[in-house]
Amino acid sequence: MTRIASLAVVAVCGLGAVATAGPAQAAQEQASPGAAGKMCVRTTTRNSANGYLVRVRNNCGRTVKVKIIMTYAADSRCFKLKKGQTRYRETTGIGVWKQTVFC
């Protein structure tokens, strides 16, 4: 599993300004490791102007409940994603995405 290392701390926000991505900041699309083979929820991570941005999109044919697990930062609460819906979590400091799990 690859992760983008960043200096970022966790704060739940809407979509913030996104910095122009260079080679070290290229978006990383991840299969949800804690999803038990359900690859219909996709997580994308990238460095942003304010820190670190996690994007979770529901490509499943139904509503799902997911939680964003972070390293060096607080995890998100469990939240619902409707079919086709996208949620964002922006962090500042050293927190980075670890996995997205069903809950």
Secondary structure by P-SEA (a helix, b strand, c coil): cbbbbbbbbbbbbcccccccccccccbbbbccccccccccbbbbbbbccccbbbbbbccccbbbbbbbbbccbbbbcbbbbcccbbbbbbbcccccccccccc
